[in-house]
Amino acid sequence: MPTDYDLLARQLEALLDGRDWLTNSAQTCAFIMHGVPDLNWAGFYLQRQPQLLTLGPFQGQPACNPIPFAKGVCGAAARSRQTQRIADVHAVADHIACDAASRSELVVPILAETQLWGVLDLDSPLPARFSAADQAGIEQLVATFVARSDLAAAS
């Protein structure tokens, strides 16, 4: 049964009842981890320094930190400012393997106006877990997070 991302977006909007970016990012990754099936990691990496992503709130195994823009799927999303949907992470030459169980990955860049704020990173133990519909749905959830959060306060 496909995930109902419209319903998840409405539920996330109701959950994020304050504008605090830290609370909202913690709530968002917990919500996604429990609301989207077949994930083993969900979390945020923040751009706090030039060309570097720093670990933010997450759900799952301990994570790699920091991640340079020049490496991995998260770095590619940060560099390009485009969502990265990877069916087989082992086929990515510079993949950063924080959890050996991860087989596929979806990383959505997060912009605060025109500046990169960070990325939302989702990992799955299933190969090819993320479809185009999942990508659009997760991008919708990121848009909800951005609309409900004061991201300027994180800089």
N, CA, C and O atoms as a GROMACS GRO file, in nm:
protein
  620
    1MET      N    1   0.085  -0.119   0.000
    1MET     CA    2   0.000   0.000   0.000
    1MET      C    3   0.089   0.124   0.000
    1MET      O    4   0.176   0.138   0.086
    2PRO      N    5   0.068   0.215  -0.095
    2PRO     CA    6   0.153   0.335  -0.101
    2PRO      C    7   0.130   0.428   0.019
    2PRO      O    8   0.021   0.432   0.077
    3THR      N    9   0.233   0.500   0.053
    3THR     CA   10   0.226   0.594   0.165
    3THR      C   11   0.141   0.714   0.125
    3THR      O   12   0.156   0.768   0.015
    4ASP      N   13   0.051   0.756   0.213
    4ASP     CA   14  -0.036   0.870   0.188
    4ASP      C   15   0.036   0.996   0.237
    4ASP      O   16   0.019   1.039   0.351
    5TYR      N   17   0.116   1.055   0.148
    5TYR     CA   18   0.196   1.172   0.186
    5TYR      C   19   0.112   1.296   0.210
    5TYR      O   20   0.151   1.383   0.288
    6ASP      N   21  -0.004   1.307   0.144
    6ASP     CA   22  -0.092   1.422   0.171
    6ASP      C   23  -0.140   1.417   0.316
    6ASP      O   24  -0.141   1.519   0.385
    7LEU      N   25  -0.178   1.298   0.361
    7LEU     CA   26  -0.220   1.282   0.501
    7LEU      C   27  -0.103   1.309   0.595
    7LEU      O   28  -0.120   1.379   0.695
    8LEU      N   29   0.015   1.255   0.564
    8LEU     CA   30   0.132   1.279   0.648
    8LEU      C   31   0.165   1.428   0.656
    8LEU      O   32   0.201   1.478   0.763
    9ALA      N   33   0.153   1.500   0.545
    9ALA     CA   34   0.182   1.644   0.545
    9ALA      C   35   0.085   1.719   0.636
    9ALA      O   36   0.125   1.810   0.709
   10ARG      N   37  -0.044   1.682   0.633
   10ARG     CA   38  -0.142   1.746   0.721
   10ARG      C   39  -0.112   1.713   0.867
   10ARG      O   40  -0.123   1.800   0.954
   11GLN      N   41  -0.074   1.589   0.895
   11GLN     CA   42  -0.042   1.550   1.033
   11GLN      C   43   0.084   1.622   1.081
   11GLN      O   44   0.090   1.666   1.196
   12LEU      N   45   0.186   1.633   0.994
   12LEU     CA   46   0.309   1.703   1.032
   12LEU      C   47   0.281   1.850   1.057
   12LEU      O   48   0.335   1.907   1.152
   13GLU      N   49   0.199   1.911   0.974
   13GLU     CA   50   0.165   2.052   0.994
   13GLU      C   51   0.099   2.073   1.130
   13GLU      O   52   0.128   2.171   1.198
   14ALA      N   53   0.011   1.982   1.170
   14ALA     CA   54  -0.054   1.993   1.301
   14ALA      C   55   0.046   1.970   1.415
   14ALA      O   56   0.037   2.032   1.520
   15LEU      N   57   0.141   1.881   1.393
   15LEU     CA   58   0.241   1.850   1.495
   15LEU      C   59   0.336   1.968   1.520
   15LEU      O   60   0.374   1.994   1.634
   16LEU      N   61   0.372   2.037   1.415
   16LEU     CA   62   0.468   2.148   1.426
   16LEU      C   63   0.393   2.275   1.462
   16LEU      O   64   0.367   2.360   1.377
   17ASP      N   65   0.359   2.288   1.590
   17ASP     CA   66   0.275   2.399   1.633
   17ASP      C   67   0.354   2.518   1.685
   17ASP      O   68   0.295   2.617   1.728
   18GLY      N   69   0.486   2.510   1.682
   18GLY     CA   70   0.571   2.625   1.717
   18GLY      C   71   0.669   2.649   1.603
   18GLY      O   72   0.674   2.570   1.509
   19ARG      N   73   0.746   2.756   1.609
   19ARG     CA   74   0.836   2.790   1.498
   19ARG      C   75   0.981   2.752   1.527
   19ARG      O   76   1.068   2.774   1.443
   20ASP      N   77   1.009   2.694   1.645
   20ASP     CA   78   1.146   2.663   1.683
   20ASP      C   79   1.205   2.555   1.591
   20ASP      O   80   1.153   2.443   1.585
   21TRP      N   81   1.312   2.588   1.520
   21TRP     CA   82   1.369   2.495   1.421
   21TRP      C   83   1.421   2.368   1.486
   21TRP      O   84   1.411   2.260   1.426
   22LEU      N   85   1.477   2.377   1.606
   22LEU     CA   86   1.534   2.259   1.670
   22LEU      C   87   1.425   2.160   1.710
   22LEU      O   88   1.434   2.041   1.681
   23THR      N   89   1.322   2.210   1.776
   23THR     CA   90   1.209   2.125   1.812
   23THR      C   91   1.144   2.066   1.688
   23THR      O   92   1.116   1.946   1.683
   24ASN      N   93   1.121   2.150   1.587
   24ASN     CA   94   1.054   2.103   1.466
   24ASN      C   95   1.137   2.001   1.389
   24ASN      O   96   1.082   1.907   1.333
   25SER      N   97   1.270   2.017   1.387
   25SER     CA   98   1.352   1.919   1.315
   25SER      C   99   1.353   1.786   1.391
   25SER      O  100   1.351   1.680   1.328
   26ALA      N  101   1.357   1.791   1.523
   26ALA     CA  102   1.351   1.667   1.602
   26ALA      C  103   1.216   1.597   1.581
   26ALA      O  104   1.211   1.476   1.560
   27GLN      N  105   1.110   1.674   1.587
   27GLN     CA  106   0.976   1.618   1.567
   27GLN      C  107   0.960   1.561   1.425
   27GLN      O  108   0.902   1.454   1.406
   28THR      N  109   1.013   1.634   1.326
   28THR     CA  110   0.997   1.592   1.187
   28THR      C  111   1.067   1.459   1.161
   28THR      O  112   1.009   1.370   1.099
   29CYS      N  113   1.192   1.444   1.207
   29CYS     CA  114   1.261   1.318   1.178
   29CYS      C  115   1.198   1.202   1.256
   29CYS      O  116   1.191   1.091   1.204
   30ALA      N  117   1.151   1.225   1.377
   30ALA     CA  118   1.082   1.119   1.451
   30ALA      C  119   0.951   1.082   1.381
   30ALA      O  120   0.918   0.965   1.369
   31PHE      N  121   0.877   1.183   1.335
   31PHE     CA  122   0.750   1.162   1.265
   31PHE      C  123   0.772   1.080   1.137
   31PHE      O  124   0.699   0.986   1.111
   32ILE      N  125   0.874   1.117   1.059
   32ILE     CA  126   0.903   1.045   0.934
   32ILE      C  127   0.948   0.902   0.965
   32ILE      O  128   0.905   0.808   0.898
   33MET      N  129   1.033   0.887   1.064
   33MET     CA  130   1.084   0.753   1.097
   33MET      C  131   0.970   0.658   1.132
   33MET      O  132   0.974   0.540   1.100
   34HIS      N  133   0.867   0.710   1.199
   34HIS     CA  134   0.755   0.626   1.240
   34HIS      C  135   0.641   0.624   1.140
   34HIS      O  136   0.558   0.533   1.143
   35GLY      N  137   0.635   0.724   1.050
   35GLY     CA  138   0.524   0.732   0.956
   35GLY      C  139   0.552   0.678   0.817
   35GLY      O  140   0.459   0.649   0.742
   36VAL      N  141   0.679   0.665   0.783
   36VAL     CA  142   0.719   0.616   0.651
   36VAL      C  143   0.782   0.478   0.671
   36VAL      O  144   0.879   0.464   0.745
   37PRO      N  145   0.728   0.376   0.605
   37PRO     CA  146   0.779   0.240   0.629
   37PRO      C  147   0.918   0.215   0.570
   37PRO      O  148   0.963   0.283   0.478
   38ASP      N  149   0.984   0.116   0.626
   38ASP     CA  150   1.110   0.062   0.574
   38ASP      C  151   1.226   0.161   0.575
   38ASP      O  152   1.304   0.166   0.480
   39LEU      N  153   1.236   0.240   0.682
   39LEU     CA  154   1.352   0.327   0.701
   39LEU      C  155   1.436   0.273   0.816
   39LEU      O  156   1.384   0.214   0.910
   40ASN      N  157   1.567   0.293   0.807
   40ASN     CA  158   1.652   0.262   0.921
   40ASN      C  159   1.725   0.385   0.974
   40ASN      O  160   1.798   0.377   1.073
   41TRP      N  161   1.706   0.499   0.907
   41TRP     CA  162   1.767   0.624   0.955
   41TRP      C  163   1.690   0.741   0.893
   41TRP      O  164   1.655   0.738   0.775
   42ALA      N  165   1.664   0.843   0.973
   42ALA     CA  166   1.600   0.966   0.925
   42ALA      C  167   1.656   1.080   1.007
   42ALA      O  168   1.651   1.078   1.130
   43GLY      N  169   1.710   1.181   0.939
   43GLY     CA  170   1.765   1.291   1.016
   43GLY      C  171   1.812   1.408   0.930
   43GLY      O  172   1.808   1.405   0.807
   44PHE      N  173   1.855   1.508   1.002
   44PHE     CA  174   1.899   1.633   0.940
   44PHE      C  175   2.050   1.649   0.953
   44PHE      O  176   2.110   1.614   1.055
   45TYR      N  177   2.109   1.702   0.849
   45TYR     CA  178   2.244   1.756   0.853
   45TYR      C  179   2.232   1.904   0.822
   45TYR      O  180   2.163   1.943   0.727
   46LEU      N  181   2.299   1.987   0.900
   46LEU     CA  182   2.287   2.132   0.888
   46LEU      C  183   2.414   2.192   0.832
   46LEU      O  184   2.524   2.146   0.860
   47GLN      N  185   2.398   2.297   0.751
   47GLN     CA  186   2.516   2.371   0.706
   47GLN      C  187   2.543   2.480   0.809
   47GLN      O  188   2.474   2.582   0.812
   48ARG      N  189   2.644   2.458   0.892
   48ARG     CA  190   2.682   2.556   0.996
   48ARG      C  191   2.816   2.619   0.962
   48ARG      O  192   2.852   2.723   1.018
   49GLN      N  193   2.891   2.557   0.870
   49GLN     CA  194   3.019   2.607   0.823
   49GLN      C  195   3.022   2.591   0.672
   49GLN      O  196   2.952   2.506   0.617
   50PRO      N  197   3.102   2.672   0.603
   50PRO     CA  198   3.108   2.660   0.457
   50PRO      C  199   3.152   2.519   0.413
   50PRO      O  200   3.246   2.463   0.468
   51GLN      N  201   3.082   2.464   0.314
   51GLN     CA  202   3.118   2.337   0.250
   51GLN      C  203   3.120   2.218   0.346
   51GLN      O  204   3.191   2.120   0.322
   52LEU      N  205   3.042   2.226   0.455
   52LEU     CA  206   3.042   2.120   0.555
   52LEU      C  207   2.903   2.102   0.614
   52LEU      O  208   2.838   2.200   0.650
   53LEU      N  209   2.858   1.977   0.624
   53LEU     CA  210   2.731   1.946   0.688
   53LEU      C  211   2.759   1.887   0.826
   53LEU      O  212   2.843   1.799   0.842
   54THR      N  213   2.686   1.937   0.925
   54THR     CA  214   2.701   1.894   1.064
   54THR      C  215   2.574   1.822   1.107
   54THR      O  216   2.464   1.865   1.076
   55LEU      N  217   2.591   1.712   1.178
   55LEU     CA  218   2.479   1.631   1.223
   55LEU      C  219   2.382   1.712   1.308
   55LEU      O  220   2.423   1.785   1.399
   56GLY      N  221   2.254   1.698   1.277
   56GLY     CA  222   2.147   1.759   1.355
   56GLY      C  223   2.060   1.650   1.414
   56GLY      O  224   2.104   1.536   1.427
   57PRO      N  225   1.937   1.681   1.452
   57PRO     CA  226   1.846   1.581   1.509
   57PRO      C  227   1.825   1.465   1.411
   57PRO      O  228   1.813   1.485   1.290
   58PHE      N  229   1.819   1.343   1.468
   58PHE     CA  230   1.800   1.225   1.384
   58PHE      C  231   1.738   1.113   1.466
   58PHE      O  232   1.730   1.120   1.588
   59GLN      N  233   1.695   1.008   1.395
   59GLN     CA  234   1.645   0.883   1.452
   59GLN      C  235   1.720   0.770   1.383
   59GLN      O  236   1.726   0.765   1.260
   60GLY      N  237   1.778   0.680   1.461
   60GLY     CA  238   1.849   0.566   1.404
   60GLY      C  239   1.982   0.545   1.471
   60GLY      O  240   2.008   0.598   1.579
   61GLN      N  241   2.068   0.467   1.405
   61GLN     CA  242   2.202   0.438   1.457
   61GLN      C  243   2.285   0.567   1.464
   61GLN      O  244   2.256   0.663   1.393
   62PRO      N  245   2.388   0.570   1.551
   62PRO     CA  246   2.479   0.685   1.551
   62PRO      C  247   2.529   0.712   1.409
   62PRO      O  248   2.546   0.620   1.329
   63ALA      N  249   2.552   0.840   1.379
   63ALA     CA  250   2.576   0.882   1.241
   63ALA      C  251   2.715   0.938   1.220
   63ALA      O  252   2.785   0.974   1.315
   64CYS      N  253   2.754   0.946   1.094
   64CYS     CA  254   2.880   1.007   1.055
   64CYS      C  255   2.870   1.158   1.069
   64CYS      O  256   2.766   1.218   1.041
   65ASN      N  257   2.979   1.220   1.115
   65ASN     CA  258   2.981   1.365   1.133
   65ASN      C  259   3.126   1.412   1.138
   65ASN      O  260   3.209   1.349   1.203
   66PRO      N  261   3.156   1.523   1.069
   66PRO     CA  262   3.075   1.598   0.973
   66PRO      C  263   3.083   1.533   0.835
   66PRO      O  264   3.157   1.436   0.815
   67ILE      N  265   3.007   1.587   0.741
   67ILE     CA  266   3.010   1.541   0.603
   67ILE      C  267   3.049   1.659   0.513
   67ILE      O  268   2.976   1.758   0.506
   68PRO      N  269   3.163   1.650   0.446
   68PRO     CA  270   3.201   1.757   0.353
   68PRO      C  271   3.111   1.754   0.228
   68PRO      O  272   3.066   1.648   0.185
   69PHE      N  273   3.087   1.871   0.172
   69PHE     CA  274   3.007   1.880   0.050
   69PHE      C  275   3.065   1.793  -0.062
   69PHE      O  276   2.992   1.749  -0.150
   70ALA      N  277   3.195   1.768  -0.059
   70ALA     CA  278   3.262   1.695  -0.166
   70ALA      C  279   3.240   1.544  -0.158
   70ALA      O  280   3.284   1.472  -0.247
   71LYS      N  281   3.172   1.495  -0.054
   71LYS     CA  282   3.160   1.349  -0.036
   71LYS      C  283   3.016   1.305  -0.017
   71LYS      O  284   2.934   1.375   0.043
   72GLY      N  285   2.987   1.187  -0.068
   72GLY     CA  286   2.863   1.119  -0.038
   72GLY      C  287   2.739   1.177  -0.101
   72GLY      O  288   2.742   1.277  -0.172
   73VAL      N  289   2.628   1.111  -0.072
   73VAL     CA  290   2.498   1.150  -0.126
   73VAL      C  291   2.451   1.280  -0.061
   73VAL      O  292   2.395   1.366  -0.129
   74CYS      N  293   2.474   1.295   0.070
   74CYS     CA  294   2.436   1.420   0.136
   74CYS      C  295   2.516   1.538   0.079
   74CYS      O  296   2.461   1.645   0.056
   75GLY      N  297   2.645   1.517   0.058
   75GLY     CA  298   2.728   1.622  -0.001
   75GLY      C  299   2.680   1.659  -0.140
   75GLY      O  300   2.678   1.777  -0.175
   76ALA      N  301   2.641   1.559  -0.220
   76ALA     CA  302   2.590   1.586  -0.355
   76ALA      C  303   2.462   1.669  -0.351
   76ALA      O  304   2.444   1.760  -0.432
   77ALA      N  305   2.373   1.638  -0.256
   77ALA     CA  306   2.249   1.716  -0.242
   77ALA      C  307   2.280   1.859  -0.201
   77ALA      O  308   2.218   1.953  -0.250
   78ALA      N  309   2.377   1.875  -0.111
   78ALA     CA  310   2.415   2.010  -0.066
   78ALA      C  311   2.480   2.089  -0.181
   78ALA      O  312   2.448   2.206  -0.201
   79ARG      N  313   2.569   2.026  -0.255
   79ARG     CA  314   2.638   2.092  -0.367
   79ARG      C  315   2.540   2.135  -0.476
   79ARG      O  316   2.543   2.248  -0.524
   80SER      N  317   2.455   2.041  -0.515
   80SER     CA  318   2.367   2.063  -0.631
   80SER      C  319   2.237   2.133  -0.594
   80SER      O  320   2.170   2.191  -0.679
   81ARG      N  321   2.202   2.127  -0.464
   81ARG     CA  322   2.072   2.177  -0.417
   81ARG      C  323   1.957   2.106  -0.487
   81ARG      O  324   1.851   2.163  -0.509
   82GLN      N  325   1.981   1.979  -0.521
   82GLN     CA  326   1.879   1.895  -0.584
   82GLN      C  327   1.867   1.765  -0.505
   82GLN      O  328   1.965   1.712  -0.454
   83THR      N  329   1.744   1.715  -0.497
   83THR     CA  330   1.720   1.588  -0.428
   83THR      C  331   1.799   1.477  -0.495
   83THR      O  332   1.806   1.468  -0.617
   84GLN      N  333   1.857   1.393  -0.411
   84GLN     CA  334   1.930   1.276  -0.458
   84GLN      C  335   1.852   1.151  -0.417
   84GLN      O  336   1.829   1.127  -0.298
   85ARG      N  337   1.811   1.072  -0.517
   85ARG     CA  338   1.739   0.947  -0.491
   85ARG      C  339   1.825   0.833  -0.543
   85ARG      O  340   1.844   0.818  -0.663
   86ILE      N  341   1.878   0.754  -0.450
   86ILE     CA  342   1.977   0.653  -0.483
   86ILE      C  343   1.918   0.514  -0.455
   86ILE      O  344   1.886   0.481  -0.341
   87ALA      N  345   1.906   0.434  -0.562
   87ALA     CA  346   1.848   0.300  -0.549
   87ALA      C  347   1.945   0.202  -0.484
   87ALA      O  348   1.902   0.112  -0.412
   88ASP      N  349   2.075   0.219  -0.509
   88ASP     CA  350   2.177   0.129  -0.455
   88ASP      C  351   2.296   0.211  -0.409
   88ASP      O  352   2.378   0.254  -0.491
   89VAL      N  353   2.306   0.233  -0.279
   89VAL     CA  354   2.415   0.318  -0.227
   89VAL      C  355   2.552   0.256  -0.252
   89VAL      O  356   2.652   0.328  -0.258
   90HIS      N  357   2.558   0.124  -0.267
   90HIS     CA  358   2.687   0.060  -0.292
   90HIS      C  359   2.740   0.090  -0.432
   90HIS      O  360   2.857   0.068  -0.460
   91ALA      N  361   2.655   0.141  -0.520
   91ALA     CA  362   2.698   0.180  -0.655
   91ALA      C  363   2.752   0.323  -0.659
   91ALA      O  364   2.802   0.366  -0.763
   92VAL      N  365   2.742   0.395  -0.548
   92VAL     CA  366   2.792   0.532  -0.541
   92VAL      C  367   2.936   0.527  -0.489
   92VAL      O  368   2.960   0.485  -0.376
   93ALA      N  369   3.030   0.571  -0.572
   93ALA     CA  370   3.172   0.556  -0.541
   93ALA      C  371   3.211   0.621  -0.408
   93ALA      O  372   3.289   0.564  -0.331
   94ASP      N  373   3.157   0.740  -0.380
   94ASP     CA  374   3.197   0.811  -0.258
   94ASP      C  375   3.090   0.806  -0.148
   94ASP      O  376   3.084   0.893  -0.062
   95HIS      N  377   3.007   0.701  -0.153
   95HIS     CA  378   2.904   0.685  -0.050
   95HIS      C  379   2.969   0.673   0.087
   95HIS      O  380   3.068   0.602   0.104
   96ILE      N  381   2.913   0.744   0.184
   96ILE     CA  382   2.961   0.737   0.322
   96ILE      C  383   2.873   0.637   0.396
   96ILE      O  384   2.755   0.663   0.421
   97ALA      N  385   2.930   0.523   0.429
   97ALA     CA  386   2.853   0.414   0.489
   97ALA      C  387   2.855   0.426   0.642
   97ALA      O  388   2.941   0.369   0.709
   98CYS      N  389   2.759   0.499   0.696
   98CYS     CA  390   2.747   0.511   0.842
   98CYS      C  391   2.684   0.386   0.900
   98CYS      O  392   2.720   0.344   1.010
   99ASP      N  393   2.591   0.325   0.829
   99ASP     CA  394   2.522   0.204   0.873
   99ASP      C  395   2.531   0.104   0.758
   99ASP      O  396   2.475   0.126   0.651
  100ALA      N  397   2.600  -0.006   0.780
  100ALA     CA  398   2.620  -0.106   0.675
  100ALA      C  399   2.489  -0.165   0.626
  100ALA      O  400   2.484  -0.220   0.516
  101ALA      N  401   2.383  -0.154   0.705
  101ALA     CA  402   2.253  -0.210   0.665
  101ALA      C  403   2.183  -0.124   0.559
  101ALA      O  404   2.090  -0.172   0.493
  102SER      N  405   2.224   0.000   0.542
  102SER     CA  406   2.156   0.089   0.445
  102SER      C  407   2.186   0.044   0.302
  102SER      O  408   2.301   0.018   0.267
  103ARG      N  409   2.080   0.038   0.221
  103ARG     CA  410   2.094  -0.003   0.082
  103ARG      C  411   2.048   0.104  -0.016
  103ARG      O  412   2.098   0.110  -0.129
  104SER      N  413   1.955   0.191   0.026
  104SER     CA  414   1.908   0.299  -0.061
  104SER      C  415   1.895   0.425   0.023
  104SER      O  416   1.888   0.420   0.146
  105GLU      N  417   1.892   0.540  -0.046
  105GLU     CA  418   1.897   0.668   0.025
  105GLU      C  419   1.821   0.774  -0.053
  105GLU      O  420   1.818   0.774  -0.176
  106LEU      N  421   1.759   0.864   0.022
  106LEU     CA  422   1.693   0.981  -0.035
  106LEU      C  423   1.736   1.102   0.047
  106LEU      O  424   1.719   1.104   0.169
  107VAL      N  425   1.793   1.203  -0.021
  107VAL     CA  426   1.841   1.322   0.048
  107VAL      C  427   1.780   1.445  -0.018
  107VAL      O  428   1.796   1.466  -0.138
  108VAL      N  429   1.710   1.526   0.062
  108VAL     CA  430   1.641   1.644   0.013
  108VAL      C  431   1.711   1.769   0.069
  108VAL      O  432   1.720   1.784   0.191
  109PRO      N  433   1.759   1.858  -0.018
  109PRO     CA  434   1.818   1.982   0.033
  109PRO      C  435   1.710   2.073   0.090
  109PRO      O  436   1.596   2.073   0.045
  110ILE      N  437   1.749   2.151   0.191
  110ILE     CA  438   1.656   2.242   0.258
  110ILE      C  439   1.711   2.383   0.243
  110ILE      O  440   1.823   2.412   0.286
  111LEU      N  441   1.631   2.470   0.182
  111LEU     CA  442   1.673   2.608   0.161
  111LEU      C  443   1.594   2.701   0.252
  111LEU      O  444   1.473   2.688   0.269
  112ALA      N  445   1.666   2.796   0.310
  112ALA     CA  446   1.604   2.906   0.384
  112ALA      C  447   1.621   3.028   0.293
  112ALA      O  448   1.728   3.088   0.285
  113GLU      N  449   1.513   3.061   0.226
  113GLU     CA  450   1.515   3.160   0.119
  113GLU      C  451   1.610   3.108   0.011
  113GLU      O  452   1.579   3.007  -0.053
  114THR      N  453   1.724   3.173  -0.012
  114THR     CA  454   1.815   3.126  -0.117
  114THR      C  455   1.937   3.054  -0.061
  114THR      O  456   2.020   3.006  -0.137
  115GLN      N  457   1.948   3.045   0.071
  115GLN     CA  458   2.066   2.984   0.135
  115GLN      C  459   2.038   2.838   0.170
  115GLN      O  460   1.928   2.802   0.212
  116LEU      N  461   2.139   2.754   0.152
  116LEU     CA  462   2.126   2.616   0.195
  116LEU      C  463   2.127   2.612   0.347
  116LEU      O  464   2.222   2.660   0.410
  117TRP      N  465   2.023   2.556   0.406
  117TRP     CA  466   2.013   2.542   0.552
  117TRP      C  467   2.068   2.406   0.595
  117TRP      O  468   2.133   2.394   0.699
  118GLY      N  469   2.042   2.305   0.513
  118GLY     CA  470   2.086   2.170   0.543
  118GLY      C  471   2.020   2.071   0.450
  118GLY      O  472   1.971   2.107   0.343
  119VAL      N  473   2.018   1.944   0.493
  119VAL     CA  474   1.953   1.839   0.415
  119VAL      C  475   1.876   1.747   0.510
  119VAL      O  476   1.910   1.734   0.628
  120LEU      N  477   1.771   1.686   0.456
  120LEU     CA  478   1.704   1.577   0.524
  120LEU      C  479   1.752   1.449   0.457
  120LEU      O  480   1.742   1.434   0.335
  121ASP      N  481   1.804   1.356   0.536
  121ASP     CA  482   1.861   1.232   0.486
  121ASP      C  483   1.777   1.115   0.535
  121ASP      O  484   1.753   1.101   0.655
  122LEU      N  485   1.732   1.031   0.442
  122LEU     CA  486   1.658   0.910   0.475
  122LEU      C  487   1.732   0.790   0.419
  122LEU      O  488   1.772   0.790   0.302
  123ASP      N  489   1.750   0.687   0.501
  123ASP     CA  490   1.814   0.563   0.458
  123ASP      C  491   1.717   0.448   0.476
  123ASP      O  492   1.631   0.450   0.564
  124SER      N  493   1.732   0.347   0.389
  124SER     CA  494   1.650   0.227   0.399
  124SER      C  495   1.738   0.104   0.383
  124SER      O  496   1.835   0.105   0.307
  125PRO      N  497   1.704  -0.004   0.454
  125PRO     CA  498   1.775  -0.129   0.435
  125PRO      C  499   1.732  -0.203   0.308
  125PRO      O  500   1.790  -0.305   0.272
  126LEU      N  501   1.630  -0.151   0.239
  126LEU     CA  502   1.581  -0.213   0.116
  126LEU      C  503   1.642  -0.147  -0.006
  126LEU      O  504   1.647  -0.024  -0.012
  127PRO      N  505   1.688  -0.224  -0.104
  127PRO     CA  506   1.735  -0.161  -0.228
  127PRO      C  507   1.617  -0.099  -0.302
  127PRO      O  508   1.505  -0.150  -0.298
  128ALA      N  509   1.643   0.012  -0.369
  128ALA     CA  510   1.541   0.082  -0.450
  128ALA      C  511   1.414   0.110  -0.370
  128ALA      O  512   1.304   0.100  -0.424
  129ARG      N  513   1.428   0.147  -0.242
  129ARG     CA  514   1.313   0.172  -0.155
  129ARG      C  515   1.233   0.294  -0.198
  129ARG      O  516   1.111   0.296  -0.183
  130PHE      N  517   1.300   0.395  -0.253
  130PHE     CA  518   1.236   0.524  -0.277
  130PHE      C  519   1.197   0.540  -0.424
  130PHE      O  520   1.281   0.534  -0.513
  131SER      N  521   1.068   0.559  -0.446
  131SER     CA  522   1.014   0.583  -0.580
  131SER      C  523   1.007   0.734  -0.607
  131SER      O  524   1.036   0.815  -0.519
  132ALA      N  525   0.969   0.769  -0.728
  132ALA     CA  526   0.946   0.911  -0.760
  132ALA      C  527   0.833   0.967  -0.672
  132ALA      O  528   0.838   1.083  -0.632
  133ALA      N  529   0.732   0.885  -0.643
  133ALA     CA  530   0.622   0.928  -0.556
  133ALA      C  531   0.672   0.952  -0.414
  133ALA      O  532   0.630   1.048  -0.349
  134ASP      N  533   0.761   0.866  -0.366
  134ASP     CA  534   0.821   0.889  -0.233
  134ASP      C  535   0.902   1.018  -0.232
  134ASP      O  536   0.895   1.096  -0.137
  135GLN      N  537   0.978   1.039  -0.338
  135GLN     CA  538   1.057   1.162  -0.346
  135GLN      C  539   0.967   1.284  -0.338
  135GLN      O  540   0.993   1.376  -0.260
  136ALA      N  541   0.861   1.287  -0.418
  136ALA     CA  542   0.768   1.400  -0.416
  136ALA      C  543   0.702   1.415  -0.278
  136ALA      O  544   0.683   1.526  -0.230
  137GLY      N  545   0.668   1.302  -0.216
  137GLY     CA  546   0.604   1.307  -0.085
  137GLY      C  547   0.697   1.359   0.023
  137GLY      O  548   0.657   1.440   0.106
  138ILE      N  549   0.821   1.314   0.022
  138ILE     CA  550   0.918   1.361   0.122
  138ILE      C  551   0.951   1.508   0.096
  138ILE      O  552   0.966   1.585   0.191
  139GLU      N  553   0.961   1.548  -0.029
  139GLU     CA  554   0.981   1.690  -0.059
  139GLU      C  555   0.864   1.773  -0.007
  139GLU      O  556   0.884   1.886   0.039
  140GLN      N  557   0.742   1.719  -0.012
  140GLN     CA  558   0.625   1.787   0.043
  140GLN      C  559   0.638   1.800   0.196
  140GLN      O  560   0.604   1.904   0.251
  141LEU      N  561   0.687   1.696   0.262
  141LEU     CA  562   0.707   1.703   0.407
  141LEU      C  563   0.816   1.804   0.443
  141LEU      O  564   0.804   1.875   0.543
  142VAL      N  565   0.921   1.810   0.363
  142VAL     CA  566   1.026   1.911   0.386
  142VAL      C  567   0.968   2.051   0.369
  142VAL      O  568   1.000   2.141   0.447
  143ALA      N  569   0.884   2.071   0.269
  143ALA     CA  570   0.821   2.202   0.248
  143ALA      C  571   0.735   2.239   0.369
  143ALA      O  572   0.732   2.356   0.409
  144THR      N  573   0.666   2.142   0.427
  144THR     CA  574   0.587   2.167   0.548
  144THR      C  575   0.679   2.208   0.663
  144THR      O  576   0.650   2.304   0.734
  145PHE      N  577   0.789   2.135   0.682
  145PHE     CA  578   0.887   2.168   0.786
  145PHE      C  579   0.939   2.311   0.768
  145PHE      O  580   0.945   2.388   0.864
  146VAL      N  581   0.977   2.346   0.645
  146VAL     CA  582   1.031   2.480   0.617
  146VAL      C  583   0.926   2.587   0.647
  146VAL      O  584   0.957   2.689   0.709
  147ALA      N  585   0.803   2.565   0.603
  147ALA     CA  586   0.696   2.664   0.622
  147ALA      C  587   0.664   2.685   0.770
  147ALA      O  588   0.621   2.794   0.808
  148ARG      N  589   0.683   2.583   0.852
  148ARG     CA  590   0.644   2.590   0.993
  148ARG      C  591   0.760   2.625   1.087
  148ARG      O  592   0.740   2.631   1.209
  149SER      N  593   0.882   2.646   1.031
  149SER     CA  594   1.001   2.665   1.115
  149SER      C  595   1.071   2.797   1.086
  149SER      O  596   1.072   2.846   0.973
  150ASP      N  597   1.129   2.854   1.190
  150ASP     CA  598   1.210   2.974   1.176
  150ASP      C  599   1.354   2.930   1.153
  150ASP      O  600   1.433   2.920   1.247
  151LEU      N  601   1.388   2.905   1.026
  151LEU     CA  602   1.521   2.854   0.993
  151LEU      C  603   1.629   2.961   1.006
  151LEU      O  604   1.746   2.928   1.024
  152ALA      N  605   1.592   3.087   0.998
  152ALA     CA  606   1.691   3.194   1.012
  152ALA      C  607   1.755   3.192   1.150
  152ALA      O  608   1.869   3.234   1.166
  153ALA      N  609   1.682   3.144   1.251
  153ALA     CA  610   1.734   3.141   1.388
  153ALA      C  611   1.845   3.038   1.404
  153ALA      O  612   1.918   3.041   1.503
  154ALA      N  613   1.857   2.946   1.308
  154ALA     CA  614   1.958   2.840   1.318
  154ALA      C  615   2.094   2.886   1.268
  154ALA      O  616   2.194   2.820   1.294
  155SER      N  617   2.100   2.998   1.198
  155SER     CA  618   2.227   3.040   1.138
  155SER      C  619   2.320   3.095   1.242
  155SER      O  620   2.432   3.135   1.209
   0.00000   0.00000   0.00000
